[in-house]
C-alpha cells in the first residue's frame, strides 16, 4: 500500500506530495459521486491506521528522491482514499511533518468537525478544505450518504466553529450533482434559520 505518492500537479496547491493516511475507502460518507468507488468500511471511529513514523519516513524518502530544482514540492497534502480525520494520529503526524518546512494541506469531508479533538488536530495545517455539499439535511442524505450516527446540525456547527478557530487558509468545497444540488433556487433566510447554525 502506497502511503505517500507524487509529487502531482494540483490546480489549487501547485506541486503536491500526497499522503494517504487511511486505507482505501474507510470513510464516514459514501458519496454518490465518489471517484474512488463504493465505501468499503463506513465508519466514524478514530483509529491508528499507519504510524506517524511510517508516514514521516516515507515522506522523507520521497522528498530525497525528488530533484528540488526541477520538481519543487509546494505542499504535503493529506488527501487519502477515505476520510483523513478518522486517523487517530492526524495531529501528531501534522506536527511531525513540520520538520520538512513544506506547507501542509488537509482535505476533509468535515463530518467529524463537531469533535473538538479533530478541530484541534487540524489547527497546525496551513491549508484546510472542508466539504459542504448542501445545507439541506434530506439532500445531505441523498448526496453524501452518511454513517447513521452522524448528526447534520452538529456537523454544520463544527464547520462554523472550525472557521472561527482556524487562522490559516480555510477553503469550503461543494460538489454539484446534476439533478440533486444544482438548482439555482436562492436560499431563503427561513431555510438558513432551519439549519440552526448559530
Ligand atoms: S467523503 Fe470523499 S472519500 Fe468519502 S465517499 Fe465522499 S468523496 Fe469519497
Boltz pocket constraint, residues with backbone or C-beta under 6 A from the ligand:
constraints:
  - pocket:
      binder: B
      contacts: [[A, 27], [A, 28], [A, 29], [A, 30], [A, 31], [A, 33], [A, 34], [A, 35], [A, 36], [A, 37], [A, 39], [A, 80], [A, 81], [A, 82], [A, 83], [A, 109], [A, 144]]
      max_distance: 6.0
